[in-house]
Amino acid sequence: HGGGHGGGHGGGPIGSPIGGHGAGHGAGHDTAHAGAHNGGASRHDTRVNSFAVVREGEVVPHRLSRWKQSIGALPADRGTIFRIKAILAVKGRPFRHVFHAVMDVTDEEDADAWAEGERRVSKIVFIGKSMDQAYMRKGFEAMFE
């Protein structure tokens, strides 16, 4: 990994104004891999993982707003989300809707238009720690008609 991943990520988990791993992945990151390269176990937290959900259909706009609020206030027992990336088909909108969140910073915008007759498919990727995948999948599915 060389020198790590840069200077750091301020802020906390999505929806949180503080916390996170603000020191970043810079100095000392190589030491987390030292055990793995020497035949030992990696010191990376095995509770950190990612998963994706892909679904055909269109998201209902007011349900999308409600979902974003709920995911920002995720109960601690449901895990911690570090990052979300999504490309969504939103009902009544001709463009792909791109949603991106890192810690407590979010961004969204419309991207390319859906082609005439193209299947409307939404995909979301979650990266986090100790995430309750069933709970998050259920919340994502609830946005659709």
N, C-alpha and C positions, 0 to 999 in steps of 0.2 A: 504493500500500500504506500510505500514511500513515506512522505511526511504527513500522511493523514488526509483528511477531507477539508481542511481549511480552518479558518479562525473560530467558527462557532455558530451556534444557533441560539439566539436570545429567546426570551419568552418561555412559555410553558406549553403543556398539552393544549390541543385545540379547545378553545373555550375558556382557557385559563390565562389570567393576566400575568402569572408568575411561574416559576419552577422550570421544568424542562431540564435540559442538560446544557446549560448556558456556556460552559467552558469549551464546548465544541469537541471536534475530533482531532484537533491539531496535535500539539505536543503529547507524546505518550501513547499515541494510537498504536504504534508499532508494537509496544509492549503487550497489548492485548492479544496480539497474534503470536508472540514469542513462544508460548507453550505449544501452540498448534504446529509451528514449524520445527519444534524440537521433539515432536512425538507426544507431547502432552495435550491436554484438552484446551480448547479455546476459552478465553474468559468472557466472550460475548454472552450476554444474557439470552438464554434460550426462550424466554418468554416474549422476546421481540420477534414478531413475524409479520407477514403480509398475506392478504388474500384478495381475490377479485370476485365480483359478481357481474355477470353479463345477463341482460334480459331484453327481449324484444318487447316493443310497445312504447307508449309515450307517458312521460311523467306529467302529472297534473300540477300546474304552477303553484297553487296555494298549498298543496301538499309538500312540494319541494321547499317552500319557505319554512313551513312547520318543521320539516325534517332537519333542515340546517340548524334551526334553533335547538332542537332536541339533541342533535349530535354535539353541539357546542356545550351543552350542559350534561354530558354523559356522566351517569353515576359512576363513582370510583370502582364499584364492584363489577362494572361492565368493561373495565379496561381503560387504557390510555391510548389515545390516537395521536400519533406524531405527524402523519401526513395522509392526505386524501387527494386523489386525482380522479376526475370523472369526465366523461363525455356523455352528455345526456340528450335524448330526444324529448323535447318539451312540447306538450300539446299546444297547437295553435301557433307554433313558431317554426319558420322554414329553415332555421339554422341549427347546427349542432351547438349545444351549450356546454362550454368548458368550465369546470369548477375545479379549483385547486386550493388546498389549504395546507399550510405548514405551521405547526404549533397554533398560535392564536392569530395568524395572518391569513386572510382569505382573499381570493381573487376569482372573478368569473367574467366571462365574456362570450359573445357569440363567435363561432368560427364559420367554416364553410357551410354552404347551404346543402341540404339533403337533395340528392338527384331525384328527378321525376321517377316515381315507382320504386325508389330504394327502400329496403326494409329499415325501419326505425329501430335501432338497437342502442341500448344504453350500457355503459360499462363504468364500473367504479372500482378503484383499488384503494385499500386501506393498509397503512403501515402503522404498527403500534405495539403495545405491550399488554399481554394478558387480555387480549380482546375477546369479548363474548361474540363469536362469529354468528351464532344463530340469532342473537338479539339484533345485531347490525344488519344481517340479511333481511330479517323481518321488517325492520324500519325502512330499508331501501325498497323492498317489495311493496310496502304500503303507499309509496308515492305514485304507483301506477293505477290506471283505471281498472 
